[in-house]
Amino acid sequence: MWRIIRITEADYGCEERLPGEGEKALVFLKEDETGKAKQVTVEEAFLSAKGLSEGNTWPEEKK
């Protein structure tokens, strides 16, 4: 299970977005069982739609 440790802005104003592409967020995750860490970049709208914030469990990926 991955937990959201930190969410920061991934766009710093110098990256161009494609038309219709939303603002990006950089999400830092840590796996509870092993202590492994990783980062993912997602659209901020995804975080809002899922109600995700720091401390929440990252949604499982569908296989």
C-alpha positions in Angstrom: 0.0 0.0 0.0 1.4 3.4 -1.1 0.8 6.5 1.1 1.0 10.1 -0.2 3.8 11.8 1.6 4.0 15.1 -0.2 2.3 16.8 -3.2 4.1 19.7 -5.0 3.6 21.6 -8.2 5.2 19.9 -11.2 4.8 22.8 -13.6 7.2 25.7 -13.0 5.9 27.9 -15.7 8.6 27.1 -18.2 7.2 23.8 -19.5 4.7 24.0 -22.3 1.5 22.1 -22.0 -0.5 20.6 -24.9 -3.9 22.1 -25.6 -6.4 20.8 -23.1 -3.7 19.4 -20.8 -4.2 20.4 -17.2 -1.7 21.6 -14.5 0.5 18.8 -13.2 1.3 17.8 -9.6 4.3 15.8 -8.4 3.2 13.2 -5.9 5.8 11.6 -3.5 4.7 8.1 -2.3 6.1 5.7 0.3 5.2 2.0 0.6 4.4 1.2 4.2 5.5 -2.5 4.2 8.9 -2.0 2.6 9.7 1.7 3.0 10.3 2.1 -0.8 9.6 5.5 -2.2 8.6 6.7 -5.7 7.3 9.8 -7.4 4.5 10.1 -9.9 3.3 13.0 -12.0 -0.5 13.4 -12.4 -2.9 16.1 -13.4 -4.1 18.2 -10.4 -7.7 17.5 -11.6 -7.1 13.8 -11.0 -6.1 14.5 -7.3 -9.2 16.7 -6.9 -11.6 14.2 -8.5 -10.3 11.4 -6.3 -10.2 13.6 -3.2 -6.5 12.8 -2.6 -4.2 14.8 -0.3 -1.1 14.2 1.8 -1.5 11.3 4.2 -4.1 9.5 1.9 -3.6 6.0 0.5 -2.7 6.1 -3.2 -5.4 4.4 -5.4 -4.6 0.8 -6.5 -3.8 0.5 -10.2 -6.2 -1.6 -12.2 -4.6 -4.5 -13.9 
